[in-house]
Structure formats: C-alpha cells, structure tokens
C-alpha cells in the first residue's frame, strides 16, 4: 500500500523537483500540498505549487495556502537564489486549477485526525511554520504523525543564509524548535547531505531529456546553479529538497546518526543554528535521525528515471 504523505513547501525550484518526484512515484500517496511563505511570499508559493502540479499533469492534487509569516518574526525570503517568482528559469503558464479554500493548518489538523494513527508522514521542505502552528493549535495530532522527513539545518556544513543557519530553519526558528521538541520521529536532510547531491552538466542534460517535464527541470537547475557555483566555487548546485522524497523511496541511499538536535532561538549571532550533537557529547537524548551521507549517483539515477515517467 502506498505511503500517505503531505508535502509542506515554499516552491522554489528544488521544491518543485521534490514535488515532481513524489507525483512520479506510485509508492507515495500525496494527500495534499500545503504551502508556506519562505523562498518567496505565500501568494507565490501557492501559485507555484499549482504550476508544478499542472506541469506534471496532476491537476487533481489538492493545494492549500497556509501561514504567510513566521510565528513571531518578520518574513525573510530568498529571491536572490530563486528569482522573483521562485520558479525563475522557464516561463510556464499560470495555473488553472483552483487553490483549496481550507487553510493549510486546518487541513493538516483535519487530515491527521481523520487518518488512522501513525499512517501519515509529513514532508516539510520549507520553513516549519505550518507544521508548528498545527501542533500548537491541536496537540492531539502530534502522536498521530507517523514520521516527519524534513530538509533543513546543517552540522559540519554550517549555514547557507548565515554562517550558522540554514535557510528553512532560520526563517522560523521558533517553529523549528517546537517541531524538533515534539517527540515525533524525525529524519533530517541537512546541508551536509544536500551539498553532496550536486548537479553537473551531464546530470542536467539527463534531466533535459527526461520526458515531458525534463526541459523545465533542466531550466530551473540552470537558473539556480549560477548562484551556488559563484558562492561555493563548485561545479554544480545542490538539489536540497528532493532528498526527502528520495529517502522515502530508497532510504538505503542515505546514511546518518540518531542524535540530539537543538534549535538556537536566542542569539543574534547563531539564530536558527541546528546544534547537532553528531559526536554525542552533550548527554542530551537523541531526537532526530540526522543524515550525513548520500549515494549521489544513485540519487540522480532515481530522480532522472522517475521524472521521465511524468
């Protein structure tokens, strides 16, 4: 039976690839896509999610708009990476499919209460505002969550929006602190993993030839590569968010440790830092499986093969 998931997202080109990978995989039953403000404001993320679904010829997918700002801070966005639309790189038509009337947080609460306990996995690939707000508003849903598989944070890689913090965690550190402290089984795809999942010319060209959606994926990759190449001096760019979906499909592609991870919310210098006790020196109880390694060839093979199905 297919694994039930909800993707919580702020598309974002790499978010788009993650959504396409999920839509191309019959092992996953995508109950809905909940959108949050992050890479670009909420209006754009909700629009982008529907553009992606229509690109995949899956207009029946339900898309919900959620929180338009962090729980207690001003919104920080990333147009400098993703462009003004969040999906810069190729011009795609505006979506025809309707946005659902229900608020994303209400959908999360309602779905987790309605589905059998322990059968729904949450896949947050943006700031954790929607997830934390749902937990705060309805604590009874917390033990009903099967697992949370998220992209965020960093250990040895540090941060990508500040020296200490990765973007998704930095945007709403209070939300991240709540989620990491909730006691739900957590799998974390940090920068330590995603910075090993780098594109290359050969990999981008393989995307370009991967069926109907391939040209769009290659165009998105071409666009955001420029920022990461200049920043890191690398030959390609990391594909962060699809690592979460790849883990659900082929967990053997990843290696990590079950460790304690705390979120810094009180320091201007290290705000949003994931204090990952990789060497288990703190004595604090483990609360997350924090990934550190990836079979990058296997990852890109899976991604290219699945995209070609759409």
Backbone as numpy.savetxt, mean C-alpha at the origin, in Angstrom:
# Nx Ny Nz CAx CAy CAz Cx Cy Cz
-10.71 -21.67 -1.63 -11.55 -20.48 -1.63 -10.67 -19.24 -1.63
-11.08 -18.25 -2.38 -10.29 -17.03 -2.50 -10.21 -16.29 -1.16
-9.08 -15.67 -0.91 -8.87 -14.91 0.32 -9.53 -13.55 0.19
-10.36 -13.18 1.14 -11.07 -11.91 1.10 -10.14 -10.78 1.57
-10.05 -9.73 0.76 -9.19 -8.60 1.11 -9.91 -7.29 0.85
-9.49 -6.27 1.57 -9.84 -4.87 1.28 -8.54 -4.12 1.11
-8.38 -3.43 -0.01 -7.19 -2.60 -0.24 -7.52 -1.17 0.17
-6.71 -0.63 1.06 -6.85 0.77 1.51 -5.69 1.54 0.90
-5.99 2.60 0.13 -4.97 3.09 -0.80 -5.09 4.58 -1.08
-3.96 5.13 -1.58 -3.90 6.55 -1.98 -3.23 6.67 -3.35
-3.80 6.06 -4.40 -3.09 5.94 -5.68 -2.65 7.27 -6.26
-1.36 7.41 -6.68 -0.13 6.65 -6.66 0.02 5.57 -7.71
1.14 5.74 -8.51 1.42 4.77 -9.56 1.69 3.37 -9.00
2.48 3.27 -7.93 2.77 1.93 -7.41 1.54 1.33 -6.73
0.68 2.17 -6.14 -0.61 1.68 -5.65 -1.40 1.08 -6.81
-1.37 1.76 -7.95 -2.11 1.29 -9.12 -1.66 -0.10 -9.54
-0.36 -0.32 -9.52 0.16 -1.64 -9.91 -0.28 -2.69 -8.90
-0.31 -2.34 -7.62 -0.77 -3.27 -6.60 -2.23 -3.64 -6.82
-3.07 -2.65 -7.13 -4.48 -2.91 -7.38 -4.65 -3.81 -8.61
-3.91 -3.51 -9.66 -3.99 -4.34 -10.87 -3.57 -5.78 -10.58
-2.53 -5.95 -9.78 -2.07 -7.30 -9.43 -3.17 -8.05 -8.68
-3.85 -7.37 -7.77 -4.93 -8.02 -7.04 -6.08 -8.39 -7.97
-6.45 -7.48 -8.86 -7.56 -7.73 -9.78 -7.24 -8.85 -10.77
-5.96 -9.09 -11.00 -5.54 -10.14 -11.94 -5.39 -11.50 -11.27
-5.67 -11.58 -9.97 -5.35 -12.80 -9.21 -6.61 -13.43 -8.63
-7.07 -14.54 -9.18 -8.31 -15.16 -8.69 -8.19 -15.73 -7.28
-6.96 -15.84 -6.76 -6.80 -16.29 -5.38 -7.29 -15.26 -4.37
-7.54 -14.03 -4.85 -7.94 -12.93 -3.98 -9.35 -12.47 -4.34
-10.18 -12.28 -3.32 -11.53 -11.76 -3.48 -11.52 -10.33 -2.95
-11.44 -9.37 -3.85 -11.34 -7.96 -3.47 -12.73 -7.44 -3.13
-13.02 -7.30 -1.84 -14.35 -6.88 -1.40 -14.60 -5.40 -1.68
-13.54 -4.63 -1.74 -13.69 -3.21 -2.01 -12.35 -2.52 -1.90
-12.32 -1.30 -2.42 -11.13 -0.44 -2.34 -11.53 0.80 -1.54
-10.83 1.04 -0.45 -11.09 2.23 0.36 -9.96 3.22 0.13
-10.34 4.45 -0.13 -9.35 5.48 -0.50 -9.12 6.45 0.65
-7.90 6.94 0.73 -7.49 7.84 1.79 -6.63 8.94 1.17
-6.57 10.08 1.81 -5.66 11.13 1.36 -4.23 10.74 1.69
-3.33 10.99 0.74 -1.93 10.63 0.96 -1.05 11.16 -0.15
-0.73 10.32 -1.11 0.10 10.76 -2.22 -0.46 12.03 -2.88
-1.77 12.06 -3.02 -2.51 13.24 -3.49 -3.76 13.35 -2.63
-4.47 14.48 -2.68 -5.67 14.62 -1.86 -6.75 13.58 -2.18
-7.69 13.44 -1.27 -8.70 12.38 -1.34 -9.47 12.40 -2.65
-9.86 13.56 -3.12 -10.64 13.63 -4.36 -9.91 12.93 -5.51
-8.58 13.11 -5.54 -7.80 12.49 -6.61 -7.60 11.00 -6.36
-7.38 10.59 -5.11 -7.15 9.16 -4.86 -8.41 8.36 -5.17
-9.58 8.92 -4.84 -10.83 8.22 -5.14 -11.08 8.15 -6.64
-10.72 9.20 -7.35 -10.83 9.19 -8.81 -9.85 8.19 -9.41
-8.61 8.20 -8.93 -7.58 7.32 -9.49 -7.92 5.85 -9.30
-8.48 5.50 -8.15 -8.83 4.11 -7.91 -9.84 3.62 -8.94
-10.77 4.48 -9.31 -11.78 4.09 -10.32 -11.18 4.04 -11.72
-10.24 4.94 -12.01 -9.53 4.87 -13.29 -8.82 3.53 -13.43
-8.19 3.09 -12.35 -7.44 1.82 -12.37 -8.39 0.65 -12.57
-9.51 0.65 -11.88 -10.48 -0.44 -12.05 -11.00 -0.51 -13.47
-11.26 0.64 -14.07 -11.75 0.65 -15.44 -10.65 0.23 -16.42
-9.41 0.60 -16.14 -8.30 0.13 -16.97 -8.24 -1.40 -16.97
-8.53 -1.99 -15.81 -8.51 -3.45 -15.68 -9.80 -4.10 -16.16
-10.73 -3.28 -16.66 -12.05 -3.77 -17.10 -12.80 -4.44 -15.94
-12.68 -3.80 -14.77 -13.39 -4.30 -13.58 -14.21 -3.18 -12.93
-15.16 -2.63 -13.69 -15.96 -1.51 -13.17 -16.91 -1.91 -12.06
-17.10 -3.21 -11.84 -17.97 -3.64 -10.75 -17.31 -3.54 -9.38
-16.01 -3.28 -9.35 -15.28 -3.16 -8.09 -15.79 -1.94 -7.33
-16.07 -2.12 -6.06 -16.60 -1.01 -5.26 -15.46 -0.16 -4.70
-15.60 1.15 -4.90 -14.59 2.10 -4.44 -15.25 3.09 -3.50
-14.62 3.29 -2.33 -15.18 4.13 -1.28 -14.18 5.24 -0.93
-14.65 6.44 -0.76 -13.82 7.55 -0.31 -13.85 7.61 1.21
-12.67 7.84 1.80 -12.57 7.84 3.25 -12.11 9.17 3.81
-11.09 9.12 4.65 -10.63 10.29 5.39 -9.80 11.20 4.49
-10.09 12.49 4.57 -9.41 13.46 3.70 -8.25 14.15 4.39
-7.95 13.77 5.65 -6.83 14.35 6.39 -6.43 13.38 7.48
-5.19 13.46 7.95 -4.76 12.61 9.07 -5.60 12.85 10.32
-5.45 11.98 11.31 -6.27 12.02 12.51 -6.09 13.33 13.29
-4.86 13.86 13.32 -4.64 15.06 14.14 -3.59 15.99 13.56
-3.29 15.86 12.27 -2.25 16.68 11.63 -2.73 17.20 10.28
-2.01 18.16 9.75 -2.26 18.62 8.39 -1.74 17.59 7.40
-2.43 17.49 6.28 -2.06 16.52 5.26 -0.75 16.92 4.57
0.14 15.95 4.42 1.35 16.07 3.61 1.15 15.18 2.39
1.38 15.70 1.19 1.19 14.92 -0.03 2.52 14.73 -0.77
2.49 14.00 -1.87 3.73 13.63 -2.57 3.61 13.84 -4.08
3.05 14.97 -4.48 3.00 15.27 -5.92 4.40 15.37 -6.53
5.39 15.69 -5.71 6.76 15.78 -6.23 7.27 14.44 -6.73
6.65 13.37 -6.28 7.02 12.02 -6.75 6.03 11.54 -7.81
4.74 11.69 -7.54 3.70 11.04 -8.35 3.04 11.97 -9.37
3.39 13.26 -9.35 2.75 14.20 -10.26 1.46 14.75 -9.69
0.92 15.75 -10.36 -0.26 16.44 -9.84 -1.47 15.54 -9.72
-1.60 14.58 -10.62 -2.76 13.70 -10.57 -2.53 12.49 -9.67
-1.29 12.16 -9.38 -0.96 10.91 -8.70 -0.72 9.77 -9.66
-1.26 9.90 -10.86 -1.08 8.86 -11.90 -0.45 9.47 -13.14
0.40 10.47 -12.97 1.06 11.07 -14.13 1.89 10.02 -14.87
2.02 10.22 -16.17 2.80 9.31 -16.98 2.06 8.88 -18.23
0.76 8.74 -18.12 -0.07 8.41 -19.27 -1.42 9.06 -19.04
-2.05 9.51 -20.10 -3.36 10.14 -19.99 -4.44 9.08 -20.17
-5.22 8.87 -19.14 -6.30 7.90 -19.17 -7.63 8.63 -19.01
-8.71 8.08 -19.55 -10.00 8.77 -19.46 -10.52 8.85 -18.03
-11.29 9.90 -17.76 -11.95 10.00 -16.46 -12.86 8.80 -16.25
-13.05 8.39 -15.01 -13.86 7.19 -14.78 -15.35 7.44 -15.01
-16.00 6.41 -15.47 -17.45 6.44 -15.63 -18.13 5.82 -14.41
-17.51 4.80 -13.83 -18.09 4.10 -12.68 -18.25 5.07 -11.51
-19.31 4.86 -10.74 -19.66 5.76 -9.65 -18.84 5.42 -8.40
-18.54 6.46 -7.65 -18.00 6.28 -6.30 -19.14 5.85 -5.39
-18.88 4.90 -4.49 -19.91 4.45 -3.56 -20.29 5.59 -2.61
-21.56 5.64 -2.22 -22.03 6.69 -1.32 -21.49 6.53 0.10
-21.28 5.29 0.50 -20.87 5.01 1.88 -19.44 5.48 2.14
-19.19 6.02 3.33 -17.84 6.42 3.72 -16.99 5.17 3.90
-15.72 5.26 3.53 -14.82 4.11 3.59 -14.74 3.52 5.00
-14.70 4.37 6.02 -14.60 3.87 7.40 -15.85 3.08 7.75
-17.01 3.55 7.35 -18.25 2.81 7.61 -18.27 1.49 6.87
-17.75 1.49 5.65 -17.66 0.23 4.90 -16.75 -0.77 5.60
-15.60 -0.31 6.08 -14.69 -1.20 6.80 -15.36 -1.80 8.02
-16.02 -0.96 8.80 -16.68 -1.45 10.01 -17.79 -2.44 9.67
-18.64 -2.05 8.73 -19.78 -2.89 8.35 -19.31 -4.25 7.80
-18.29 -4.22 6.96 -17.81 -5.46 6.33 -17.17 -6.39 7.36
-16.36 -5.84 8.23 -15.70 -6.68 9.24 -16.69 -7.25 10.23
-17.78 -6.56 10.48 -18.83 -7.10 11.35 -19.67 -8.15 10.63
-19.84 -8.00 9.33 -20.73 -8.90 8.58 -20.05 -10.20 8.17
-18.77 -10.13 7.81 -18.05 -11.33 7.37 -17.67 -12.18 8.58
-17.54 -13.49 8.40 -17.13 -14.34 9.52 -15.80 -13.86 10.12
-15.70 -13.96 11.43 -14.50 -13.49 12.12 -13.25 -14.18 11.57
-12.21 -13.39 11.35 -10.93 -13.94 10.90 -10.89 -14.32 9.44
-11.75 -13.70 8.62 -11.76 -14.06 7.19 -11.42 -12.89 6.28
-11.21 -11.69 6.81 -10.93 -10.52 5.97 -9.55 -9.97 6.31
-8.72 -9.86 5.27 -7.38 -9.27 5.40 -7.42 -7.84 4.88
-6.85 -6.94 5.65 -6.73 -5.55 5.22 -5.36 -5.32 4.62
-5.33 -4.60 3.49 -4.07 -4.34 2.79 -3.92 -2.82 2.64
-3.41 -2.14 3.67 -3.20 -0.70 3.56 -1.89 -0.38 2.85
-1.98 0.41 1.80 -0.78 0.79 1.04 -0.66 2.32 0.94
-1.30 2.98 1.89 -1.19 4.43 2.04 -1.14 4.75 3.52
-1.32 6.00 3.90 -1.43 6.33 5.32 -2.55 5.52 5.98
-2.40 5.26 7.27 -3.28 4.32 7.98 -4.50 4.99 8.60
-4.87 6.16 8.12 -5.94 6.94 8.72 -7.28 6.21 8.72
-7.68 5.65 7.60 -8.97 4.96 7.54 -9.01 3.77 8.49
-7.94 2.99 8.51 -7.90 1.79 9.34 -7.97 2.16 10.82
-7.15 3.13 11.22 -7.12 3.53 12.63 -8.44 4.16 13.05
-9.04 4.95 12.18 -10.32 5.58 12.51 -11.40 4.52 12.71
-11.39 3.51 11.85 -12.36 2.42 12.02 -12.14 1.68 13.33
-10.89 1.42 13.67 -10.58 0.75 14.94 -10.99 1.59 16.14
-10.76 2.88 16.05 -11.10 3.77 17.16 -12.60 3.88 17.33
-13.31 3.93 16.22 -14.76 4.10 16.25 -15.48 2.81 16.64
-14.90 1.66 16.25 -15.56 0.37 16.48 -14.52 -0.66 16.93
-14.10 -0.61 18.18 -13.06 -1.53 18.64 -13.41 -3.01 18.49
-14.71 -3.31 18.38 -15.12 -4.70 18.25 -14.64 -5.34 16.94
-14.25 -4.51 15.95 -13.79 -5.09 14.69 -12.36 -5.60 14.78
-11.62 -5.14 15.75 -10.18 -5.45 15.80 -9.92 -6.96 15.84
-10.55 -7.72 16.74 -10.29 -9.17 16.75 -10.89 -9.91 15.56
-11.69 -9.24 14.76 -12.31 -9.88 13.61 -11.39 -9.86 12.37
-10.34 -9.05 12.41 -9.43 -8.92 11.26 -8.52 -10.13 11.19
-8.46 -10.77 10.04 -7.58 -11.93 9.87 -6.12 -11.53 9.97
-5.75 -10.46 9.25 -4.36 -10.03 9.18 -4.34 -8.65 8.51
-3.33 -7.87 8.82 -3.08 -6.63 8.10 -1.72 -6.76 7.42
-1.69 -6.61 6.11 -0.45 -6.65 5.33 -0.27 -5.25 4.75
0.72 -4.53 5.25 0.82 -3.12 4.89 2.18 -2.78 4.32
2.21 -1.70 3.54 3.47 -1.13 3.09 3.73 0.12 3.92
4.91 0.14 4.55 5.26 1.31 5.34 6.50 1.07 6.16
7.14 2.16 6.54 8.25 2.09 7.47 9.57 1.72 6.85
10.54 1.60 7.73 11.88 1.23 7.32 12.70 0.95 8.57
13.71 0.13 8.43 14.63 -0.16 9.52 16.00 0.36 9.15
16.80 -0.45 8.49 18.14 -0.04 8.09 18.12 0.98 6.95
17.02 1.02 6.19 16.91 1.96 5.09 16.52 3.37 5.54
16.10 3.51 6.80 15.68 4.83 7.27 14.39 5.27 6.63
14.34 6.52 6.18 13.11 7.06 5.63 13.27 7.53 4.20
12.13 7.90 3.59 12.17 8.45 2.23 11.50 9.82 2.13
10.82 10.26 3.20 10.25 11.61 3.22 11.01 12.49 4.20
11.56 11.87 5.25 12.53 12.51 6.14 13.66 11.50 6.34
14.77 11.90 6.95 15.83 10.92 7.18 15.39 9.72 8.00
14.34 9.90 8.82 13.93 8.83 9.72 12.64 8.13 9.33
11.80 8.76 8.50 10.44 8.28 8.32 10.10 7.99 6.87
9.38 6.89 6.69 8.79 6.54 5.39 7.47 7.28 5.25
7.08 7.61 4.02 5.97 8.51 3.75 4.66 8.06 4.39
4.23 6.82 4.16 2.92 6.39 4.64 2.78 6.53 6.15
3.84 6.22 6.88 3.79 6.32 8.33 3.89 7.78 8.76
4.70 8.55 8.07 4.93 9.95 8.42 3.66 10.78 8.28
2.86 10.51 7.26 1.67 11.32 7.00 0.71 11.27 8.19
0.56 10.08 8.80 -0.34 9.97 9.96 0.27 9.03 10.99
1.27 9.51 11.73 1.93 8.63 12.70 1.01 8.20 13.84
0.06 9.04 14.23 -0.87 8.65 15.29 -1.72 7.46 14.85
-2.15 7.48 13.59 -2.90 6.34 13.07 -2.04 5.08 13.05
-0.79 5.22 12.61 0.10 4.07 12.58 0.33 3.52 13.99
0.51 4.40 14.95 0.73 3.96 16.33 -0.45 3.14 16.83
-1.66 3.59 16.51 -2.85 2.86 16.92 -2.91 1.48 16.27
-2.64 1.42 14.97 -2.72 0.14 14.25 -1.65 -0.83 14.74
-0.42 -0.34 14.91 0.66 -1.22 15.36 0.44 -1.70 16.80
-0.33 -0.95 17.56 -0.60 -1.35 18.93 -1.89 -2.09 19.14
-2.60 -2.42 18.07 -3.94 -2.98 18.19 -3.95 -4.47 18.51
-2.83 -5.16 18.28 -2.79 -6.59 18.54 -3.23 -7.45 17.37
-3.45 -6.85 16.22 -3.81 -7.60 15.01 -2.53 -8.19 14.41
-2.57 -9.40 13.86 -1.40 -9.92 13.15 -0.99 -8.97 12.02
0.25 -8.52 12.05 0.75 -7.52 11.10 1.90 -8.10 10.28
1.85 -7.87 8.98 2.99 -8.12 8.10 3.35 -6.78 7.47
4.60 -6.39 7.60 5.04 -5.07 7.16 6.03 -5.19 6.01
5.75 -4.48 4.92 6.68 -4.37 3.80 7.35 -3.00 3.87
8.53 -2.92 4.49 9.20 -1.64 4.67 10.09 -1.31 3.48
10.71 -0.14 3.54 11.65 0.26 2.49 12.80 -0.73 2.35
13.13 -1.44 3.42 14.21 -2.43 3.36 13.93 -3.49 2.30
12.65 -3.80 2.10 12.26 -4.76 1.07 12.04 -4.06 -0.27
11.26 -2.98 -0.24 10.84 -2.38 -1.51 12.01 -1.77 -2.27
13.05 -1.34 -1.56 14.22 -0.81 -2.23 15.09 -1.91 -2.86
14.68 -3.16 -2.66 15.32 -4.28 -3.35 14.46 -4.77 -4.52
13.28 -4.18 -4.69 12.38 -4.52 -5.80 12.44 -3.42 -6.83
13.61 -3.28 -7.46 13.86 -2.15 -8.36 13.55 -2.50 -9.81
12.94 -1.54 -10.49 12.74 -1.70 -11.92 14.08 -1.64 -12.65
14.05 -2.10 -13.88 15.18 -1.97 -14.80 14.59 -1.78 -16.19
15.43 -1.45 -17.15 14.91 -1.29 -18.52 14.25 -2.57 -18.99
14.87 -3.70 -18.70 14.29 -4.96 -19.16 12.95 -5.23 -18.48
12.87 -4.93 -17.20 11.62 -5.17 -16.48 10.51 -4.24 -16.92
10.84 -2.99 -17.19 9.84 -2.04 -17.68 9.35 -2.43 -19.06
10.25 -2.87 -19.92 9.84 -3.30 -21.26 8.99 -4.56 -21.18
9.27 -5.42 -20.22 8.41 -6.59 -20.02 7.01 -6.16 -19.62
6.90 -5.15 -18.74 5.59 -4.59 -18.41 4.89 -4.07 -19.67
5.65 -3.34 -20.51 5.06 -2.70 -21.68 4.41 -3.73 -22.60
4.95 -4.92 -22.60 4.44 -5.98 -23.47 3.46 -6.91 -22.76
3.08 -6.55 -21.52 2.24 -7.44 -20.70 0.76 -7.13 -20.94
0.29 -7.43 -22.13 -1.13 -7.35 -22.41 -1.68 -5.94 -22.48
-2.98 -5.81 -22.23 -3.70 -4.57 -22.44 -3.29 -3.47 -21.47
-2.98 -3.84 -20.22 -2.64 -2.81 -19.22 -1.15 -2.50 -19.22
-0.35 -3.30 -19.93 1.09 -3.15 -19.89 1.61 -1.78 -20.25
1.13 -1.16 -21.34 1.63 0.17 -21.69 1.40 1.21 -20.60
0.26 1.14 -19.91 0.01 2.09 -18.82 0.97 1.87 -17.67
1.19 0.62 -17.30 2.11 0.31 -16.20 3.52 0.78 -16.55
3.95 0.53 -17.77 5.29 0.97 -18.19 5.39 2.49 -18.18
4.34 3.16 -18.60 4.35 4.62 -18.61 4.42 5.18 -17.20
3.64 4.62 -16.28 3.71 5.05 -14.88 5.13 4.85 -14.33
5.68 3.69 -14.63 7.02 3.38 -14.11 8.05 4.34 -14.69
7.95 4.60 -15.98 8.86 5.57 -16.60 8.79 6.92 -15.91
7.56 7.31 -15.49 7.39 8.64 -14.88 8.05 8.71 -13.51
7.72 7.77 -12.61 8.23 7.97 -11.25 9.65 7.46 -11.08
10.17 6.72 -12.06 11.58 6.32 -12.01 12.51 7.52 -11.93
12.13 8.60 -12.62 13.04 9.72 -12.73 13.38 10.29 -11.37
12.39 10.31 -10.47 12.60 10.87 -9.14 13.55 9.98 -8.33
13.29 8.69 -8.33 14.10 7.78 -7.51 15.51 7.61 -8.05
15.64 7.60 -9.36 16.99 7.50 -9.93 17.85 8.68 -9.51
17.26 9.87 -9.56 18.01 11.06 -9.18 18.30 11.07 -7.69
17.33 10.65 -6.89 17.47 10.69 -5.44 18.48 9.67 -4.94
18.38 8.44 -5.42 19.18 7.35 -4.88 20.40 6.98 -5.74
20.43 7.49 -6.96 21.50 7.11 -7.86 21.40 5.67 -8.32
20.19 5.12 -8.29 19.96 3.73 -8.68 19.62 3.63 -10.16
19.64 2.42 -10.67 19.32 2.19 -12.08 17.82 2.08 -12.32
17.06 1.95 -11.24 15.61 1.84 -11.37 14.93 2.40 -10.15
13.63 2.18 -10.06 12.85 2.70 -8.95 12.18 1.56 -8.20
11.98 1.73 -6.90 11.30 0.68 -6.14 9.81 0.63 -6.42
9.28 -0.57 -6.54 7.83 -0.77 -6.63 7.35 -1.17 -5.24
6.98 -0.18 -4.46 6.69 -0.42 -3.05 5.42 -1.27 -2.84
4.30 -0.72 -3.26 3.01 -1.26 -2.82 2.67 -2.65 -3.36
3.06 -3.02 -4.58 2.73 -4.36 -5.04 3.35 -5.48 -4.20
4.34 -5.14 -3.37 4.93 -6.17 -2.50 3.89 -6.77 -1.57
2.91 -5.97 -1.14 1.88 -6.49 -0.24 1.04 -7.57 -0.91
0.61 -7.30 -2.13 -0.22 -8.27 -2.86 0.62 -9.49 -3.25
1.86 -9.27 -3.64 2.74 -10.39 -3.97 2.90 -11.31 -2.77
2.99 -10.74 -1.57 3.11 -11.56 -0.36 1.89 -12.45 -0.18
0.71 -11.91 -0.42 -0.51 -12.71 -0.28 -0.54 -13.86 -1.28
0.05 -13.64 -2.44 0.05 -14.66 -3.49 1.19 -15.65 -3.34
2.38 -15.15 -3.03 3.57 -16.01 -2.93 4.43 -15.54 -1.75
4.03 -15.88 -0.53 4.77 -15.42 0.64 6.22 -15.90 0.67
6.49 -16.96 -0.05 7.87 -17.48 -0.07 8.85 -16.55 -0.77
8.35 -15.54 -1.45 9.23 -14.55 -2.08 9.91 -13.65 -1.05
9.41 -13.66 0.21 9.86 -12.69 1.20 10.44 -13.40 2.43
11.40 -12.72 3.07 11.94 -13.20 4.34 11.92 -12.04 5.33
11.73 -12.38 6.60 11.69 -11.34 7.62 11.76 -11.92 9.01
11.47 -11.07 9.99 11.51 -11.47 11.39 10.27 -10.95 12.12
9.83 -11.73 13.11 8.74 -11.29 13.98 9.36 -10.49 15.11
9.14 -9.17 15.10 9.84 -8.27 16.01 8.89 -7.22 16.57
9.39 -6.45 17.50 8.65 -5.31 18.00 8.89 -4.09 17.13
7.81 -3.40 16.78 7.89 -2.16 16.01 7.04 -1.10 16.72
7.67 -0.01 17.08 6.97 1.11 17.71 7.03 2.32 16.77
6.04 3.20 16.88 5.94 4.37 16.01 6.23 5.64 16.83
7.15 6.45 16.34 7.51 7.70 17.01 6.52 8.79 16.65
5.88 9.37 17.66 4.91 10.44 17.43 5.26 11.73 18.17
6.31 11.73 18.99 6.57 12.87 19.85 7.76 13.73 19.47
8.52 13.32 18.47 9.76 14.02 18.14 9.66 14.68 16.77
9.98 15.96 16.69 10.03 16.62 15.39 11.12 16.02 14.52
12.20 15.59 15.13 13.35 15.09 14.38 13.08 13.72 13.77
12.40 12.86 14.49 12.20 11.48 14.03 10.71 11.13 13.93
9.85 12.12 13.77 8.41 11.88 13.67 8.10 10.85 12.59
7.29 9.85 12.93 6.90 8.83 11.97 7.90 7.71 11.80
8.96 7.71 12.57 9.95 6.64 12.47 9.36 5.32 12.96
9.61 4.25 12.24 9.28 2.91 12.72 10.50 2.38 13.47
10.40 2.35 14.78 11.52 1.89 15.61 11.44 0.36 15.63
12.14 -0.24 14.67 12.05 -1.68 14.42 13.18 -2.39 15.17
12.83 -3.21 16.13 13.81 -3.89 16.97 14.27 -5.17 16.27
14.97 -4.97 15.15 15.40 -6.10 14.32 16.27 -7.08 15.10
17.13 -6.56 15.97 18.06 -7.43 16.72 17.49 -7.87 18.06
16.22 -7.51 18.32 15.51 -7.95 19.54 16.29 -7.58 20.80
16.67 -6.33 20.90 17.45 -5.88 22.06 16.60 -5.11 23.08
15.36 -4.75 22.73 14.56 -3.89 23.60 13.86 -4.65 24.71
13.62 -5.93 24.49 12.82 -6.69 25.44 11.33 -6.52 25.25
10.92 -5.65 24.29 9.50 -5.46 24.04 8.92 -6.61 23.23
7.67 -6.92 23.48 7.03 -8.07 22.83 6.89 -7.82 21.33
7.15 -8.84 20.50 6.96 -8.69 19.06 5.50 -8.39 18.72
5.31 -7.53 17.73 3.96 -7.19 17.29 3.80 -7.15 15.77
4.88 -7.48 15.03 4.80 -7.40 13.57 5.84 -8.32 12.94
5.46 -8.92 11.83 6.44 -9.61 10.98 6.97 -8.58 10.00
8.22 -8.20 10.21 8.85 -7.09 9.49 9.78 -7.69 8.45
9.44 -7.49 7.17 10.19 -8.15 6.11 11.52 -7.44 5.85
12.51 -8.24 5.46 13.83 -7.68 5.18 14.41 -8.10 3.85
13.87 -9.17 3.25 14.42 -9.67 2.00 13.34 -10.04 1.00
13.70 -10.01 -0.28 12.77 -10.33 -1.36 13.52 -11.02 -2.49
12.88 -11.99 -3.09 13.36 -12.57 -4.35 12.85 -11.66 -5.46
13.68 -10.71 -5.86 13.20 -9.67 -6.78 12.88 -10.23 -8.16
13.65 -11.20 -8.63 13.34 -11.80 -9.93 11.99 -12.51 -9.88
11.75 -13.25 -8.81 10.47 -13.93 -8.65 9.32 -12.94 -8.55
9.56 -11.83 -7.87 8.55 -10.79 -7.72 8.17 -10.21 -9.08
9.15 -9.84 -9.89 8.84 -9.23 -11.19 8.27 -10.25 -12.16
8.66 -11.49 -12.04 8.06 -12.54 -12.87 6.58 -12.68 -12.55
6.25 -12.74 -11.26 4.84 -12.83 -10.85 4.07 -11.63 -11.36
4.62 -10.45 -11.16 3.92 -9.22 -11.52 3.64 -9.17 -13.02
4.65 -9.45 -13.82 4.49 -9.37 -15.27 3.51 -10.42 -15.79
3.62 -11.62 -15.24 2.72 -12.69 -15.70 1.27 -12.38 -15.35
1.03 -11.86 -14.17 -0.35 -11.56 -13.78 -0.92 -10.37 -14.53
-0.13 -9.32 -14.72 -0.61 -8.16 -15.45 -1.05 -8.54 -16.86
-0.35 -9.49 -17.45 -0.67 -9.92 -18.82 -2.04 -10.59 -18.91
-2.60 -10.99 -17.78 -3.91 -11.65 -17.78 -5.07 -10.66 -17.93
-4.81 -9.40 -17.60 -5.91 -8.43 -17.58 -6.32 -7.98 -18.99
